[in-house]
């Protein structure tokens, strides 16, 4: 189709290397976030005999930070899953093809987000929940 560029084998290998680097970074980030999320409120640095903060504002801050860490951990987990799926697509020879419509994903999109599985049009449709993310059949 006009305007579409097929991803070359060399580019796929570059994307694979980039995805592996991203996966390693995210794995480290997730380990740090997990440690923070599992940390007890207050901690040893507070000087208290218990881990509970003495002031309600401190308790609120700890709770807020805990929620932020859990949200980041969830997001990182989703991206890590997307990276694993992209690596599978590379291994299966389908990397760079939209999982829904089968068309080529533009190179610029892959360069910005190498783990995406949908072209922009299908990503909008899937995110809006209008259809299932599975590849459609038909003409």
Secondary structure, DSSP 8 states (H G I E B T S, - for coil): -TT-----HHHHHHHHHHHHHHHHHHHHHHHHHHHHHHS-SS-GGG--SSSS-SSHHHHHHHHHHHHHHHHHHHHHHHHHHHHHHHHHHHHHT-TTB-TTT--B--HHHHHH-TT--S-HHHHHHHHTTSS-SS-----
